[in-house]
Amino acid sequence: MKIKLYLLFILSTVVLSTYLSSCTPNNPQPNPTPSQTNSNWKFKLTINGITTRCEGSSYNINSNYFTLMGAGGNFSGVFALNDQTADSYISGVLGSAYMALQYPILGINPITNFYIGSTAWINNVLPSVTLMSGYSLTLNGTMVPNSIGGSNLRLPINITDLGSPGNNDFITFGNPLKGNYSGTIYVKSDLLTSGYDTPVTIDLDFVALRP
């Protein structure tokens, strides 16, 4: 009986010693992977088959990101593709886009409230000069009211999740705002053209960080 107890004591000592040695500062135990659900972001824009796309799980002003800031019902979103070597990069050339959203609601938001600005990578497939006269939803149809935006392309964006604000410190983000748009618009091939003769297919899907 004493032999059995002695062996049990030795076994317990070995197990305890192994556990303690595995938790030393030189050999720390791995921490569980933190949840990044609220800090994920995405921007995917395809115009006439050419896609600009990035997806990330953190914010870095020197890399790629998409944030939506604002208060009092007025929001300003900024997407930036600054680094094609970053893990968040998927496709597209360097550039940026801007969105303005006033008093967003779930569902389709009026085009007067939400727009995406024309940038270098958008101009590669959609010359901004054609947007000076707005766009039509049908071939050679009438112009959509308020679709004139200078060099901006105003679209009726579908908001699927309003999200929630974070701590306003760009470290702890709230739940992201999500939205999308998919459709074909018609623009003028040049400013002298009387009708809207050039189809442009647009697919937009985004998840914006809310600081």
NORMOWO-V24020 format. One line per field, one symbol per residue. psi: psi as a letter, one per 30 degrees, with the letter a starting at -180 (. if undefined). burial: I if it has 9 or more other C-alpha atoms within 8 Angstrom, else O. Layout:
BEGIN
psi: ???
burial: ???
END
This chain:
BEGIN
psi: eeeeeeeeeeeeeeeeeeeeffglffilkklkkkkgefgklkkjkkjhfkkkkkklglkjffbkljljlllgfkkjkkkkjfjfflffkelllkallkkkkkiklkakkkfffklkkkaefefffikfffffgallflkgalkkkgfkhcgljkkjkjkfkfallbghggejlaklkkllkklklklkflffkeljfjkjkkkkkljkkj.
burial: OOOOOOOOOOOOOOOOOOOOOIIOOOOOOOOOOOOOOIIIIIIIIIIOOOIIIIIIOOIOOOIIIIIIIOOOIIIIIIIIIIIIOOOOIIOIOIIIIIIIIIOIOIOIIIIOIIIIIIIIIIIOIOIIOIIIIIIIIIIIIOIIOOIIIOIIIIIIIIIIIIIIIIIIOIOIIIIIIIIIIOOIIIIIIOIOOOOIIIIIIIIIIIIIIII
END
